[in-house]
C-alpha cells in the first residue's frame, strides 16, 4: 500500500469517526447520539420505504378500506344519526 492511499484510508476513517460522534437524532422525548442515532435513522428510512411500497401495491383497495374504517369508527363512537321509528 502506498503512502498516498494509506493517508486517504486514514482520513476516511477519521471522518467516519467524527461523523459517528457528532450525529445526533432527537424526536420528541427520544434522543440518540452516535451509532444508535444512525441505526434509528436507517430504520426510519426502511420503514418509510415499506409503507410507500405497501400503499403503492394496495392503492386500488385503499378507498374501500378507508370508507369501511370510517363507518366502523362512526359506529363505535355513536355519531350515527338514528332514525325515528
C-alpha positions in Angstrom: 0.0 0.0 0.0 1.5 3.4 -1.0 1.7 6.3 1.4 -0.9 8.2 -0.6 -3.5 5.5 -0.4 -2.7 4.9 3.3 -3.3 8.6 4.0 -6.6 8.5 2.2 -7.8 5.5 4.2 -6.7 7.2 7.4 -8.5 10.4 6.5 -11.6 8.4 5.6 -11.8 6.5 8.9 -11.1 9.8 10.8 -14.0 11.4 9.0 -16.3 8.5 9.7 -15.4 8.5 13.4 -16.1 12.2 13.6 -19.5 11.7 11.9 -20.4 8.9 14.4 -19.6 11.1 17.4 -21.4 14.2 16.1 -24.5 12.5 14.7 -27.5 13.3 16.9 -31.1 12.5 16.4 -33.9 14.0 18.6 -37.5 13.0 18.1 -39.8 14.2 20.9 -38.5 12.8 24.2 -36.2 10.3 22.4 -32.6 11.4 21.9 -29.8 9.3 20.4 -26.2 10.2 19.6 -23.6 8.3 17.6 -24.2 4.8 16.2 -27.7 4.3 17.8 -28.8 7.6 16.1 -27.5 6.3 12.8 -29.4 3.0 13.3 -32.6 4.8 14.2 -32.3 6.9 11.1 -31.7 3.9 8.8 -34.7 2.1 10.5 -36.9 5.1 9.8 -35.9 5.2 6.1 -36.5 1.4 5.7 -39.9 1.7 7.4 -41.0 4.7 5.2 -39.9 2.7 2.1 -42.0 -0.3 3.3 -45.1 1.9 3.9 -44.7 3.5 0.5 -44.4 0.1 -1.2 -47.5 -1.2 0.6 -49.5 1.9 -0.4 -48.3 1.5 -4.0 -49.4 -2.1 -4.1 -52.8 -1.6 -2.4 -53.8 1.7 -3.9 -56.8 0.1 -5.7 -58.3 -1.2 -2.4 -57.5 1.8 -0.3 -60.7 3.9 -0.9 -62.9 0.9 0.0 -60.8 0.2 3.1 -60.9 3.8 4.3 -64.7 4.1 3.8 -65.2 0.9 5.8 -62.9 2.2 8.6 -64.8 5.5 8.7 -68.1 3.6 9.1 -66.6 1.5 11.8 -65.3 4.5 13.7 -68.7 6.3 13.5 -70.4 3.2 14.8 -68.1 2.8 17.7 -68.4 6.5 18.7 -72.1 6.5 18.3 -72.2 9.5 16.0 -74.5 7.9 13.5 -77.8 9.6 13.3 -80.7 7.4 14.5 -83.9 7.2 12.5 -87.1 8.0 14.4 -89.4 4.9 14.4 
